[in-house]
Amino acid sequence: MRTAAFFVVIVGFLAPYCLYASVELQPHRAYYTVTMEGRPEPRSTITDVRGTMMIEFDKVCGGWTVQQRSELWRYQDDDTVEHVRWGYVTFEADDGSSFKFNTILKTNDELVKDVRGFATKKGASIEVIYQKPYKKTLILPEGTLFPIQHTKALLNAAQEGEQIFPRVVFDGSTAEGANEINTFIGAKKVMAGNPNGESAHQFANQPFWPVRFAVYGLEKTDYEPEYVTTQELLPNGIMKQYSIDDGGMKVHGVLERIELLSGSGC
């Protein structure tokens, strides 16, 4: 199963920054409980998935930092357990001029992925310089957005009542460059995002937009997306719960605890 970055992760194709500057993201650190949702596809050897995810958005001088740590245990039908750890750290400039990224994936303590580098806006396009897993340079197409830009513009589009939202996004989670993300934004609704009653977090009953992201490799011709993720997204950028489906297995994360951060600024 592919481990997605911000859901992310987490925009207007050629939209100028001023169009979504009014969206106010809440700096926060959120903790999710992760389980397998439904049954995997018949050929899968996985019988269950359990784990946690922490994601942090923090406002710093000149931009935003994002940290994500996921830890999953995948139970196999031969009674073995696979331990998967994912780490993701980025800095994104407020004006979209630069982006630094580092993604690490380990399986049973063996390093599977180490992607790091930085991206800089060069006129209308973006230059990405990878330092790992190998040195290379990519030029991304005009209109490519970084994750915070994408989140802000998506929230702006939701507020304006838009429903279909296709964009090109670079998040630094792979060495393959940007992705096409086709997003459907549902009608705003209110529904408990956590069934734990009195122990629910403070955002459990706040209004949110249900959003569905279908992620495709850039300029690839595959009809089916590489993976699909759905989220319940608050107007301040906090995610109440999410699901990730890679076509073989689906996992579900529910917000259990959240810490609101003040954002250090400058």
Buried (B, 14 or more C-beta within 10 A) or exposed (E): BBBBBBBBBBBBBEBEEEBBEEBEBBBBBBBBBBEBBEEBEEEBEBBEBBBBBBBBBBBBEBBBBBBBBBBBBBBEEEEEEBBBBBBBBBBBBBEBBBBBBBBBBBBEEEEEBBBBBBBEBEEEEBBBEBEBBEEEEBEBBEBBBBBBBBBBBBBBBBBEEEEEBEBBBBBBBBBEBBBBBBBBBBEEEEEEBBEEEEEBBEBBBBEBBBBBBBBBBBEEEEEEBBBBBBBBBBBBBBBBBBBBBBEBBBBBBBBBEBEBBEBEEE
